[in-house]
Amino acid sequence: MKQFNSRRSSSPAVVAALLGVLILLTFASVSVPELQAQQTKTPDAKQYSQMLQSIYAFILQNYVDEPDPALIYQGAIKGMLDALGDPYSTFLDEDMMSDLMTETEGTYGGVGLYISKQRTAESPDAPRYIEVVSPIEDTPAWKEGIKPGDLIIKIDGEDTAPLSTDKASAKIRGTPGTKVTLTFRRGSYEFEVTFTRSRIEIPAIKSAIIETAEGRTGYLRIIEWIPQTAQKVKAALTDMQARGVQRYIVDVRSNPGGLLSSVIDVSDLFIDKGVIVSTRGRVKNENTEYKAKSSTAIPVGNRVIVLINQGSASASEIFAGAMKDSRRALLLGEKTYGKGSVQQIFPLDKVGFKLTMARYYTPSGVNIDKTGIMPDIEVKELTLNDTQLASLQKLYESGEITRFLQRNPNPDKATREAFANTLAEQWKLPAIFISKIIRDEAMRTEQARIYDLEFDTQLLEAIRILHGETFDTMLQNAKTLADRQG
């Protein structure tokens, strides 16, 4: 997954200190007896530092081949960060640094996947692979039908279990026009896809006014928490206000996070007072409260529902937590991912490292790391069990949907549903699921729709509640995250 970073450049003092360590390591000398003598008692932090310096110099002077000092230095940093056991604190090689530096620009070369390290495996001894959080719309991965929850078990034949998220991301990304082969596992079935990398351009938001029998609803989907997001959100809300919209749905489903500054600025457009989020760490200057200003982009009396799911992580969870704890909005959908930590990036020439510096807390004082946020109104998306996934795989392999679309390139709804009902009976699958697959396959080469009033049950329920008589009562009675814990 793209990590949630409170991005700060390294201070001159930090860089100087790190370079100073490097110089000391370069000129230290050691003998083997001295190393053994130091190991006879439990070392303190200073002794550990001296041991590292001694070992570094000993390797440089005595290894059978002349080693590259930079590689040893980088390996030492990587080892220290790996020892923390924190998947978000990692060494960043040149490719990974380049990816992170360009990430907030919203463009890169790749296949269009948000990924994360698999949280849990089938057993304690089973390998943990790279997991798809979500595909990005209108990208090669989206067009190939890659789904949230799919596991990437190989990248060009290389096992992903030993790889960090950042390292896997660097391997998947590359120059547009080049190819990369990913092996996926969905349920108990594996399949391989060779992608041609393309230029991935990620819009910060998508917005529209939805006209239904219930009334007009402003729909705002936040796709990326980047520096431009708040400005674009404000422009969209201002336009909707001018057109008389008073009810809003903010969709952060499958949004895995981004910049702290971005989510604070966006939250400030909805919330007029109080804490948006606070961060707490061991270092004093990491203990900060970020409070809302008095101005908002829409009146505080306008109704808002925030859509969330298991792909909503980090910055998206900050937004959802702030809106919930301030009783500014109802949350609808499914429990979020659960990433409650803040990372900073420290460049070291062309490489660098990323370190977890703090945890963040919602306005009611809750850290949601590894637990996530439950919605006020739970509406689950349709999912398939392993038996149904096996049937779906066989349906794909049969080619029946492909042949149907060759005969009916643009099937109308009645024709599509009739064929879906036939397949549902034959393959023991939900007809609505097959009907959506057929529609999506027929439109695969077209630009993704902004919203879906045919199959998006969470969106449809949000519209119903937003325009219903019970919304205000539900919002007033909604529990904060702290209340729920209590």
MIKE-308492 format. One line per field, with one value per residue (C-alpha): residue number from 1; x, y, z; residue in three letters. Coordinates in steps of 0.1 Angstrom, whole numbers, always signed. Layout:
i	(NUM,...)
x	(X,...)
y	(Y,...)
z	(Z,...)
aa	(ALA,...)
This chain:
i	(1,2,3,4,5,6,7,8,9,10,11,12,13,14,15,16,17,18,19,20,21,22,23,24,25,26,27,28,29,30,31,32,33,34,35,36,37,38,39,40,41,42,43,44,45,46,47,48,49,50,51,52,53,54,55,56,57,58,59,60,61,62,63,64,65,66,67,68,69,70,71,72,73,74,75,76,77,78,79,80,81,82,83,84,85,86,87,88,89,90,91,92,93,94,95,96,97,98,99,100,101,102,103,104,105,106,107,108,109,110,111,112,113,114,115,116,117,118,119,120,121,122,123,124,125,126,127,128,129,130,131,132,133,134,135,136,137,138,139,140,141,142,143,144,145,146,147,148,149,150,151,152,153,154,155,156,157,158,159,160,161,162,163,164,165,166,167,168,169,170,171,172,173,174,175,176,177,178,179,180,181,182,183,184,185,186,187,188,189,190,191,192,193,194,195,196,197,198,199,200,201,202,203,204,205,206,207,208,209,210,211,212,213,214,215,216,217,218,219,220,221,222,223,224,225,226,227,228,229,230,231,232,233,234,235,236,237,238,239,240,241,242,243,244,245,246,247,248,249,250,251,252,253,254,255,256,257,258,259,260,261,262,263,264,265,266,267,268,269,270,271,272,273,274,275,276,277,278,279,280,281,282,283,284,285,286,287,288,289,290,291,292,293,294,295,296,297,298,299,300,301,302,303,304,305,306,307,308,309,310,311,312,313,314,315,316,317,318,319,320,321,322,323,324,325,326,327,328,329,330,331,332,333,334,335,336,337,338,339,340,341,342,343,344,345,346,347,348,349,350,351,352,353,354,355,356,357,358,359,360,361,362,363,364,365,366,367,368,369,370,371,372,373,374,375,376,377,378,379,380,381,382,383,384,385,386,387,388,389,390,391,392,393,394,395,396,397,398,399,400,401,402,403,404,405,406,407,408,409,410,411,412,413,414,415,416,417,418,419,420,421,422,423,424,425,426,427,428,429,430,431,432,433,434,435,436,437,438,439,440,441,442,443,444,445,446,447,448,449,450,451,452,453,454,455,456,457,458,459,460,461,462,463,464,465,466,467,468,469,470,471,472,473,474,475,476,477,478,479,480,481,482,483,484,485,486)
x	(+0,+12,+21,+6,+35,+38,+64,+93,+127,+156,+169,+206,+213,+199,+218,+250,+246,+241,+270,+291,+283,+293,+327,+333,+325,+349,+379,+373,+395,+391,+406,+387,+395,+380,+348,+346,+354,+325,+301,+309,+284,+251,+259,+242,+232,+266,+284,+261,+270,+307,+302,+286,+315,+340,+323,+319,+357,+366,+347,+362,+397,+394,+368,+383,+371,+372,+336,+316,+313,+280,+264,+275,+263,+229,+226,+232,+205,+181,+189,+182,+149,+139,+146,+118,+93,+73,+62,+60,+96,+118,+151,+144,+168,+171,+141,+119,+129,+122,+87,+79,+92,+69,+40,+24,+25,-2,+16,+40,+47,+31,+0,-22,-24,-26,-8,+0,+18,-6,-16,-22,-15,-34,-12,+17,+42,+26,+43,+28,+24,+17,-20,-40,-58,-75,-69,-69,-96,-88,-54,-41,-48,-84,-90,-78,-103,-79,-98,-92,-79,-61,-27,+4,+25,+51,+66,+83,+87,+101,+84,+69,+68,+102,+95,+83,+55,+79,+102,+73,+60,+94,+95,+60,+65,+87,+90,+57,+57,+78,+62,+58,+43,+23,+11,-21,-39,-77,-91,-74,-69,-38,-36,-9,-12,+15,+9,+23,+31,+15,+16,-7,-23,-44,-71,-73,-111,-141,-174,-209,-245,-267,-303,-327,-363,-352,-336,-302,-271,-236,-212,-175,-150,-116,-91,-58,-47,-21,-13,-39,-68,-82,-82,-101,-126,-133,-139,-163,-182,-185,-199,-224,-235,-241,-263,-284,-271,-275,-268,-235,-218,-180,-166,-132,-137,-105,-85,-54,-41,-17,-5,-14,-16,-40,-65,-64,-71,-100,-115,-114,-138,-165,-157,-158,-143,-125,-97,-94,-66,-37,-4,+17,+52,+83,+98,+81,+75,+55,+29,+6,-31,-45,-77,-103,-106,-139,-145,-161,-169,-205,-228,-224,-262,-258,-261,-231,-225,-190,-186,-159,-147,-117,-96,-100,-68,-46,-55,-89,-94,-84,-111,-137,-127,-128,-162,-176,-162,-173,-208,-204,-214,-226,-203,-218,-202,-177,-150,-118,-83,-68,-35,-30,+6,+25,+57,+84,+108,+145,+165,+202,+216,+198,+186,+168,+146,+111,+104,+72,+75,+40,+6,-25,-56,-92,-109,-123,-88,-88,-60,-74,-42,-50,-86,-101,-133,-167,-194,-225,-245,-230,-238,-217,-207,-216,-187,-182,-171,-143,-167,-183,-148,-139,-171,-164,-129,-143,-169,-141,-122,-152,-152,-190,-191,-165,-185,-217,-201,-188,-224,-237,-210,-234,-261,-291,-301,-328,-306,-277,-299,-315,-281,-269,-298,-289,-253,-263,-283,-256,-227,-244,-235,-256,-272,-266,-229,-227,-248,-223,-194,-210,-217,-181,-165,-186,-174,-138,-123,-144,-136,-148,-181,-181,-209,-230,-267,-273,-250,-235,-258,-238,-242,-279,-285,-265,-288,-319,-308,-294,-328,-348,-365,-344,-309,-308,-318,-293,-265,-274,-274,-243,-215,-180,-152,-143,-180,-179,-147,-163)
y	(+0,+35,+46,+75,+99,+131,+143,+163,+167,+157,+186,+196,+184,+149,+146,+159,+134,+105,+115,+119,+83,+72,+90,+74,+40,+45,+51,+28,-2,-34,-68,-100,-103,-69,-80,-111,-91,-67,-97,-110,-86,-71,-40,-7,+16,+32,-1,-14,+17,+10,-27,-16,+7,-20,-46,-23,-14,-51,-61,-34,-44,-81,-95,-118,-94,-57,-47,-17,+5,+20,-14,-24,+9,+5,-31,-20,+6,-20,-45,-20,-10,-46,-55,-31,-56,-26,-31,+7,+15,+5,+12,+29,+22,+45,+30,+31,+67,+78,+62,+79,+113,+111,+95,+127,+142,+117,+101,+72,+43,+10,-12,+7,-12,-1,-28,-37,-65,-93,-88,-124,-157,-190,-202,-188,-206,-197,-170,-135,-122,-88,-80,-59,-31,-19,-14,+21,+29,+30,+13,-20,-37,-24,-35,-70,-73,-75,-73,-61,-89,-107,-118,-111,-142,-136,-107,-119,-153,-139,-149,-118,-133,-118,-84,-53,-33,-6,-31,-49,-16,-7,-40,-36,-1,+8,+26,+28,+2,-24,-56,-72,-106,-109,-142,-138,-160,-154,-178,-211,-204,-189,-171,-151,-118,-102,-64,-37,-9,+25,+60,+60,+94,+94,+122,+135,+135,+127,+145,+147,+157,+126,+131,+105,+103,+112,+145,+159,+145,+159,+130,+134,+106,+113,+91,+106,+125,+147,+185,+194,+174,+201,+227,+204,+194,+230,+239,+209,+217,+254,+245,+221,+247,+272,+246,+242,+209,+204,+167,+151,+117,+116,+83,+72,+35,+18,+50,+37,+71,+98,+131,+142,+179,+170,+152,+179,+206,+186,+178,+216,+221,+202,+207,+242,+236,+211,+186,+169,+145,+144,+127,+112,+99,+97,+128,+160,+177,+147,+154,+177,+186,+197,+218,+229,+266,+284,+286,+257,+251,+241,+250,+227,+220,+202,+165,+143,+105,+91,+58,+34,-1,-24,-5,+28,+33,+58,+93,+80,+67,+101,+117,+92,+93,+131,+132,+106,+118,+154,+141,+158,+128,+92,+65,+38,+7,-18,-17,+2,-13,-1,+18,+43,+53,+82,+78,+104,+100,+109,+112,+101,+112,+89,+65,+70,+55,+57,+56,+54,+85,+87,+72,+93,+96,+105,+135,+112,+99,+65,+50,+26,+7,-29,-25,-1,+19,+3,+22,+36,+18,-15,-24,-52,-57,-90,-114,-150,-180,-204,-227,-198,-184,-218,-217,-182,-192,-220,-196,-173,-202,-214,-183,-180,-143,-135,-152,-135,-101,-109,-116,-86,-60,-35,-56,-38,-44,-70,-90,-89,-100,-128,-143,-137,-157,-186,-186,-182,-214,-233,-222,-218,-181,-150,-136,-100,-108,-122,-94,-68,-88,-88,-51,-43,-65,-48,-14,-24,-2,+28,+53,+42,+56,+82,+64,+33,+34,-1,-23,-1,-11,+10,+42,+35,+30,+62,+82,+67,+75,+110,+121,+102,+116,+96,+110,+138,+114,+88,+114,+127,+92,+80,+70,+84,+59,+63,+56,+24,+12,+19)
z	(+0,-6,+29,+49,+53,+72,+48,+61,+46,+69,+90,+84,+119,+112,+79,+95,+123,+99,+78,+109,+118,+84,+87,+121,+107,+79,+100,+130,+134,+154,+162,+167,+204,+211,+195,+217,+248,+242,+239,+274,+290,+279,+259,+263,+234,+232,+232,+204,+183,+189,+180,+147,+139,+147,+126,+97,+97,+103,+72,+51,+61,+62,+38,+11,-17,-16,-5,-16,+15,+4,+1,+36,+50,+33,+44,+80,+78,+62,+90,+118,+103,+96,+132,+143,+129,+115,+79,+75,+86,+58,+39,+6,-23,-53,-71,-40,-32,-67,-65,-32,-44,-75,-58,-46,-81,-91,-121,-125,-148,-137,-139,-115,-82,-46,-26,+10,+28,+37,+74,+82,+65,+67,+95,+116,+94,+60,+39,+39,+3,-12,-12,-36,-17,-49,-86,-99,-124,-161,-156,-170,-137,-136,-172,-164,-136,-107,-74,-38,-17,-46,-35,-57,-50,-77,-97,-128,-112,-79,-47,-30,+5,+14,-2,+16,+1,-11,-27,-44,-57,-71,-90,-104,-115,-145,-178,-197,-226,-207,-194,-160,-152,-119,-105,-85,-60,-56,-30,-37,-74,-91,-124,-142,-161,-182,-181,-204,-181,-189,-176,-146,-140,-109,-106,-70,-70,-91,-85,-99,-89,-87,-97,-83,-72,-37,-49,-57,-41,-43,-49,-42,-45,-31,-49,-38,-7,-25,-22,-49,-33,-9,-36,-60,-32,-24,-60,-64,-32,-41,-75,-60,-34,-62,-79,-48,-34,+3,+8,+1,-1,+3,-10,+4,-4,-15,-9,+9,+22,+14,+30,+65,+54,+26,+48,+74,+48,+33,+67,+74,+45,+64,+101,+117,+152,+173,+168,+134,+144,+169,+166,+195,+195,+217,+202,+217,+184,+171,+198,+178,+177,+143,+148,+124,+114,+116,+78,+58,+22,+29,+58,+88,+86,+52,+55,+48,+46,+42,+24,+37,+32,+39,+14,+33,+52,+69,+57,+47,+82,+96,+76,+85,+122,+123,+106,+129,+162,+154,+145,+111,+91,+93,+81,+58,+43,+59,+85,+74,+70,+103,+98,+126,+123,+107,+88,+78,+49,+55,+23,+23,-10,-36,-10,+23,+49,+62,+99,+119,+141,+157,+160,+152,+173,+163,+180,+207,+215,+197,+178,+152,+142,+134,+144,+118,+120,+120,+101,+117,+91,+79,+43,+29,-7,-24,-20,-32,-11,-22,-40,-59,-67,-82,-103,-114,-125,-146,-160,-171,-186,-205,-226,-225,-215,-242,-269,-257,-259,-294,-305,-284,-281,-263,-247,-233,-197,-205,-228,-203,-173,-193,-201,-166,-152,-175,-164,-127,-129,-148,-126,-93,-89,-80,-111,-100,-97,-133,-147,-133,-147,-181,-180,-168,-194,-221,-209,-201,-227,-218,-191,-156,-145,-117,-98,-103,-95,-108,-86,-59,-30,-5,-26,-31,+6,+14,-9,+7,+42,+33,+20,+47,+77,+102,+92,+118,+146,+135,+134,+169,+184,+166,+190,+188,+185,+222,+231,+210,+228,+261)
aa	(MET,LYS,GLN,PHE,ASN,SER,ARG,ARG,SER,SER,SER,PRO,ALA,VAL,VAL,ALA,ALA,LEU,LEU,GLY,VAL,LEU,ILE,LEU,LEU,THR,PHE,ALA,SER,VAL,SER,VAL,PRO,GLU,LEU,GLN,ALA,GLN,GLN,THR,LYS,THR,PRO,ASP,ALA,LYS,GLN,TYR,SER,GLN,MET,LEU,GLN,SER,ILE,TYR,ALA,PHE,ILE,LEU,GLN,ASN,TYR,VAL,ASP,GLU,PRO,ASP,PRO,ALA,LEU,ILE,TYR,GLN,GLY,ALA,ILE,LYS,GLY,MET,LEU,ASP,ALA,LEU,GLY,ASP,PRO,TYR,SER,THR,PHE,LEU,ASP,GLU,ASP,MET,MET,SER,ASP,LEU,MET,THR,GLU,THR,GLU,GLY,THR,TYR,GLY,GLY,VAL,GLY,LEU,TYR,ILE,SER,LYS,GLN,ARG,THR,ALA,GLU,SER,PRO,ASP,ALA,PRO,ARG,TYR,ILE,GLU,VAL,VAL,SER,PRO,ILE,GLU,ASP,THR,PRO,ALA,TRP,LYS,GLU,GLY,ILE,LYS,PRO,GLY,ASP,LEU,ILE,ILE,LYS,ILE,ASP,GLY,GLU,ASP,THR,ALA,PRO,LEU,SER,THR,ASP,LYS,ALA,SER,ALA,LYS,ILE,ARG,GLY,THR,PRO,GLY,THR,LYS,VAL,THR,LEU,THR,PHE,ARG,ARG,GLY,SER,TYR,GLU,PHE,GLU,VAL,THR,PHE,THR,ARG,SER,ARG,ILE,GLU,ILE,PRO,ALA,ILE,LYS,SER,ALA,ILE,ILE,GLU,THR,ALA,GLU,GLY,ARG,THR,GLY,TYR,LEU,ARG,ILE,ILE,GLU,TRP,ILE,PRO,GLN,THR,ALA,GLN,LYS,VAL,LYS,ALA,ALA,LEU,THR,ASP,MET,GLN,ALA,ARG,GLY,VAL,GLN,ARG,TYR,ILE,VAL,ASP,VAL,ARG,SER,ASN,PRO,GLY,GLY,LEU,LEU,SER,SER,VAL,ILE,ASP,VAL,SER,ASP,LEU,PHE,ILE,ASP,LYS,GLY,VAL,ILE,VAL,SER,THR,ARG,GLY,ARG,VAL,LYS,ASN,GLU,ASN,THR,GLU,TYR,LYS,ALA,LYS,SER,SER,THR,ALA,ILE,PRO,VAL,GLY,ASN,ARG,VAL,ILE,VAL,LEU,ILE,ASN,GLN,GLY,SER,ALA,SER,ALA,SER,GLU,ILE,PHE,ALA,GLY,ALA,MET,LYS,ASP,SER,ARG,ARG,ALA,LEU,LEU,LEU,GLY,GLU,LYS,THR,TYR,GLY,LYS,GLY,SER,VAL,GLN,GLN,ILE,PHE,PRO,LEU,ASP,LYS,VAL,GLY,PHE,LYS,LEU,THR,MET,ALA,ARG,TYR,TYR,THR,PRO,SER,GLY,VAL,ASN,ILE,ASP,LYS,THR,GLY,ILE,MET,PRO,ASP,ILE,GLU,VAL,LYS,GLU,LEU,THR,LEU,ASN,ASP,THR,GLN,LEU,ALA,SER,LEU,GLN,LYS,LEU,TYR,GLU,SER,GLY,GLU,ILE,THR,ARG,PHE,LEU,GLN,ARG,ASN,PRO,ASN,PRO,ASP,LYS,ALA,THR,ARG,GLU,ALA,PHE,ALA,ASN,THR,LEU,ALA,GLU,GLN,TRP,LYS,LEU,PRO,ALA,ILE,PHE,ILE,SER,LYS,ILE,ILE,ARG,ASP,GLU,ALA,MET,ARG,THR,GLU,GLN,ALA,ARG,ILE,TYR,ASP,LEU,GLU,PHE,ASP,THR,GLN,LEU,LEU,GLU,ALA,ILE,ARG,ILE,LEU,HIS,GLY,GLU,THR,PHE,ASP,THR,MET,LEU,GLN,ASN,ALA,LYS,THR,LEU,ALA,ASP,ARG,GLN,GLY)
